[in-house]
Amino acid sequence: MIILENVTQELTKDIKKIVGILKSDEQLTEVLKRKLTKKEFKYYKLKLENNDEDTIAKELSCDKDRFEEIKKQTILKLNQEKIKKELVTQCNS
């Protein structure tokens, strides 16, 4: 099972408004795996490994335009309310 390292810090940068506390890296990885396409998940995994954009595009076997599209789509998905709700722990107050 793949567990993405530093996923919490990266999500904090990519999500515009987080309400609540993000789940553990293991739980976040599971949610991302379920909600993102294979290419989007692979893009995010490579991004977390601090690869440069050219390396990521090469790994994804896509040109610069397609890479930008995947990048944009991934960030848009991460900012959808229903996905954000799955990324944070639910507090019972």
Secondary structure, 3 states (H helix, E strand, C coil): CCCCCCHHHHHHHHCCCCCCCECCHHHHHHHHHHHCCHHHHHHHHHHHCCCCHHHHHHHCCCCHHHHHHHHHHHHHHHCCHHHHHHHECCCCC
